[in-house]
């Protein structure tokens, strides 16, 4: 049975060329060094398969999850050859509206189609996400909206709360933001769209940023 062997050394300060055959790097206890050395999203960002989409600075009002009027989300069109795998969602309050108690969630549109009116989406305001490696331009295959889409009534997908998130706050005391790491636990396949929503209607405005990866099927 072959043994995994490597070299005990400090982390490299140079980049290895593709197709090269370096030995595995190990620490002083012979533990294998892994990609967490650079952060778990480093490789997907470096290789140009991770993308970032945000609302404008003024933010949007997340709708109730059963709505037909979406304000933020991603559409992996039918026929695409890549999955959409959310990495992190960050939400921060911009303005307080009518005080209600609500929590963030995701809704979904199944059979979303390949183009407008071929599935459950009839209007879609496209945004321009940028690569996690800002030196790379374009490359995304998943459509993103920072502001508006019209769909058939969406359905509840999942909660986004580690605990309970409340929008029952004031402008002077805005409360916490939301940072949700999906940890690879959600895959959005082609022909599916996913939206950020609330479990009840709210008039609070939030900035939202979603980071996602686009690996091949």
Order of alpha helices (4+ residues) and beta strands (2+ residues): beta-beta-alpha-beta-beta-beta-beta-beta-beta-beta-beta-beta-beta-beta-beta-beta
